[in-house]
Structures are given as structure tokens and as C-alpha cells.
Amino acid sequence: YANLVQDALSSNQGNDLIKVAYVVDIFSRYGVIFLLFMVGLESSVGEIKRTGRESFQVASIGVLAPIALGLGVTYLLIPTSNFSSALFVAATLSATSVGITARVLKDMGKLKTREAQTILGAAMIDDILGLIILAVVSSIIINGVVDVWMISHIIILALIFFAGTLFIGPWVLRKAVIFFGFLDPWEAKFSIAFLFIMGLSWLATLVQLATIIGAFAAGMIIHDGFFAAREKDVKKQLSIKELVAPLEALLAPLFFMLIGIQVKLEAFFDWHVLMMGGGLIVAAIIGKLLSGLGANRKDDRLLIGIGMLPRGEVGLVFASIGRTLGVIPDALFSAIILMVIVTTMIAPLWLKSRYKKHLV
């Protein structure tokens, strides 16, 4: 493969291939931004407030337990791994895909149950904590040392960023709705949403956070209620999700395609990769099931733990960033992808099975 790539790049079309690869990579990064924005749309500050203490407890355990288990499994199965690799694997295990969980609960008509509210609230908090952890871990890897001041600096900046955007963001949106009053309602909604995503993504980079953190925050803050006054006379109202979905549908697959290109299928036939993947799957499942212990005793704690299982697109984003930073080798990357696939596939089936037992 290396020789084929070298021959292709050294040919007359080599520069064109590099340009195409560069453009695809750029568009895939925009795809991730819109992907995390759509995940943020499944969340809301109000829902986090309603679920309260229990959701925070579930989320905290759901982050700390997988990190501890991830570090242990990595050092056990890969004794030669360095601290940076183990740290990134642990951070990836802490992720939860709120979008997948929300979709399953919505399809089952269970969004209003106590367990569902706890799961969604915890998954939202889990995403926020996970993104902060991602920023901290990335900084540690880039700087090469565990700098307590640097970690504290990032955490403080992340908290200020979220607090500032949650406080100022709605005010900015209301002013933007007035400013773009000359546009048709759907044009104003799309333009404001797009600029808000790009603006917060850019601001996130200014405070040394990942762009996806800004995109996620934008999704949490913006909602159709900001445009209700302008759309009261509109017969067919388009939601923000419907307007932005085409961009996400067009660009996000490029991200998944690039992830797929980096995974070598033959690696899944390597017993070492399967062993690592199996260990990560066990750690990933146990870590999230333990999170159910933070729920109310009257609730089905196992069901809540199952709802926290899927890593989905969030886990893939974490893995790809680790790959970009050069701390995730080929075999470990394939094992992580295997873990993401398995946890994402079994969670909906297990969740539905658990709910059916409640009906029996």
C-alpha cells in the first residue's frame, strides 16, 4: 500500500491528489462541527436543570468509571503503551452519544419517563464533561507534560466559555433575529443558526478548546423558540434541525468515510486487535452500567446504565482526534473503532429489551 501511495503522489497528478485530499479533510472537519451541533440540538439547558442532582451523579460516574477501567485495560493488554495513548483511550471510553440514546427513547415513546429524563440529562452532562476532558487530554499530549496549571487553566476557560455562552448566547440570538428581520423567516433562521455555529466554534478555539465544543454549545443554546414571533403567520415552519440537516447529511459522511479509510479490515482478523477490542468493550460496558448507581433507587438503574452505553459519533470524534495527534497506533485505533461499533449497536437492542420486561 505504501508503494502504491508513493507512486500515486510522485506521478503528474500527485499535486492534484494532495489538493483533493486536503479539500476532503477540510469538509470532513466542517462535517464534525455540524454533527456535534446536531447532537447539541438534542440537549437543552432546561432539561439539564430539570433532571438535576441524579443526572449529574450518573454522568460523573459514567465518566470516571470508564476512564479508570480504560487506563487499567490499556496498561494490562498493552504494557508497552505510553501514558498519552492510555489517557486518550480512557477519554474515548468516557464518551456517550446523546443523539443515539435520544432517538431510541423517542422512537419508543419513552421520553417522558423518569428513567429517560435521567438518561438524557446525564448524557448531556456527560458530553460536556467529555469535551472538557478531551480538551485537557489533548493539551497534555501536545505539551508533553502533566501541567497542573495548564489543566486548571483549560478547565477554568471551558467553564467560563460554557457559562458565558449560556448567558450571552440567548441575548445575541434575540438581537440577531431583529437584525436579520429583512430576510424571510426561514432564511433568517438558517443564516443565524449558521453564523452562530461558526461563531461559537471560532470562539472555542480562541480559548484553546476544540471547535466541536463550540458547535455543541451552539446546539444546546439555540432553539426554534427564538424565531416563534416571526413565524406566527408562516403556514409551513421549518425547524433549525430541518434547515441544518442537509449540511450535516452532506458533510458528516466525509468524516465517517475518512475514519473508515483509516481502519484496516484485515486488522479485525488480528488476535491482538480482537483481544484489545474485547477488553475495551468490556471496560466500556461495565463503566457505563456502573453509572446507573447514581440514579434514584426507585428507578431502574440497569436501564439507565444501558442508556449511557452508546459511544456513536462522539466516540469516533475522540478516536479521530487521538489519531490526528499521533498517539493512537493502527492496531489500537482499530480496537477502539470495534468498541464504538459494538457499544453503539447493542445499546438500542438492550434498551428495548429492558423496557419490554417492564411491560411484562
C-alpha positions, 0 to 999 in steps of 0.5 A, spaced: 500 500 500 505 504 501 508 503 494 502 504 491 501 511 495 508 513 493 507 512 486 500 515 486 503 522 489 510 522 485 506 521 478 503 528 474 497 528 478 500 527 485 499 535 486 492 534 484 491 528 489 494 532 495 489 538 493 483 533 493 485 530 499 486 536 503 479 539 500 476 532 503 479 533 510 477 540 510 469 538 509 470 532 513 472 537 519 466 542 517 462 535 517 464 534 525 462 541 527 455 540 524 454 533 527 456 535 534 451 541 533 446 536 531 447 532 537 447 539 541 440 540 538 438 534 542 440 537 549 437 543 552 439 547 558 432 546 561 432 539 561 439 539 564 436 543 570 430 539 570 433 532 571 438 535 576 442 532 582 441 524 579 443 526 572 449 529 574 451 523 579 450 518 573 454 522 568 460 523 573 460 516 574 459 514 567 465 518 566 470 516 571 468 509 571 470 508 564 476 512 564 479 508 570 477 501 567 480 504 560 487 506 563 487 499 567 485 495 560 490 499 556 496 498 561 494 490 562 493 488 554 498 493 552 504 494 557 508 497 552 503 503 551 505 510 553 501 514 558 498 519 552 495 513 548 492 510 555 489 517 557 486 518 550 483 511 550 480 512 557 477 519 554 474 515 548 471 510 553 468 516 557 464 518 551 456 517 550 452 519 544 446 523 546 443 523 539 443 515 539 440 514 546 435 520 544 432 517 538 431 510 541 427 513 547 423 517 542 422 512 537 419 508 543 415 513 546 419 513 552 421 520 553 417 522 558 419 517 563 423 518 569 428 513 567 429 517 560 429 524 563 435 521 567 438 518 561 438 524 557 440 529 562 446 525 564 448 524 557 448 531 556 452 532 562 456 527 560 458 530 553 460 536 556 464 533 561 467 529 555 469 535 551 472 538 557 476 532 558 478 531 551 480 538 551 485 537 557 487 530 554 489 533 548 493 539 551 497 534 555 499 530 549 501 536 545 505 539 551 508 533 553 507 534 560 502 533 566 501 541 567 497 542 573 496 549 571 495 548 564 489 543 566 486 548 571 487 553 566 483 549 560 478 547 565 477 554 568 476 557 560 471 551 558 467 553 564 467 560 563 466 559 555 460 554 557 457 559 562 458 565 558 455 562 552 449 560 556 448 567 558 450 571 552 448 566 547 440 567 548 441 575 548 445 575 541 440 570 538 434 575 540 438 581 537 440 577 531 433 575 529 431 583 529 437 584 525 436 579 520 428 581 520 429 583 512 430 576 510 424 571 510 423 567 516 426 561 514 432 564 511 433 568 517 433 562 521 438 558 517 443 564 516 443 565 524 443 558 526 449 558 521 453 564 523 452 562 530 455 555 529 461 558 526 461 563 531 461 559 537 466 554 534 471 560 532 470 562 539 472 555 542 478 555 539 480 562 541 480 559 548 484 553 546 478 548 546 476 544 540 471 547 535 466 541 536 465 544 543 463 550 540 458 547 535 455 543 541 454 549 545 451 552 539 446 546 539 444 546 546 443 554 546 439 555 540 432 553 539 426 554 534 423 558 540 427 564 538 424 565 531 416 563 534 414 571 533 416 571 526 413 565 524 406 566 527 403 567 520 408 562 516 403 556 514 409 551 513 415 552 519 421 549 518 425 547 524 433 549 525 434 541 525 430 541 518 434 547 515 441 544 518 440 537 516 442 537 509 449 540 511 450 535 516 447 529 511 452 532 506 458 533 510 458 528 516 459 522 511 466 525 509 468 524 516 465 517 517 468 515 510 475 518 512 475 514 519 473 508 515 479 509 510 483 509 516 481 502 519 484 496 516 479 490 515 484 485 515 486 488 522 479 485 525 482 478 523 488 480 528 488 476 535 491 482 538 486 487 535 480 482 537 483 481 544 484 489 545 477 490 542 474 485 547 477 488 553 475 495 551 468 493 550 468 490 556 471 496 560 466 500 556 460 496 558 461 495 565 463 503 566 457 505 563 452 500 567 456 502 573 453 509 572 446 507 573 448 507 581 447 514 581 440 514 579 434 514 584 433 507 587 426 507 585 428 507 578 431 502 574 438 503 574 440 497 569 436 501 564 439 507 565 446 504 565 444 501 558 442 508 556 449 511 557 452 505 553 452 508 546 459 511 544 456 513 536 459 519 533 462 522 539 466 516 540 469 516 533 470 524 534 475 522 540 478 516 536 479 521 530 482 526 534 487 521 538 489 519 531 490 526 528 495 527 534 499 521 533 498 517 539 493 512 537 497 506 533 493 502 527 492 496 531 489 500 537 485 505 533 482 499 530 480 496 537 477 502 539 473 503 532 470 495 534 468 498 541 464 504 538 461 499 533 459 494 538 457 499 544 453 503 539 449 497 536 447 493 542 445 499 546 438 500 542 437 492 542 438 492 550 434 498 551 428 495 548 429 489 551 429 492 558 423 496 557 419 490 554 420 486 561 417 492 564 411 491 560 411 484 562 
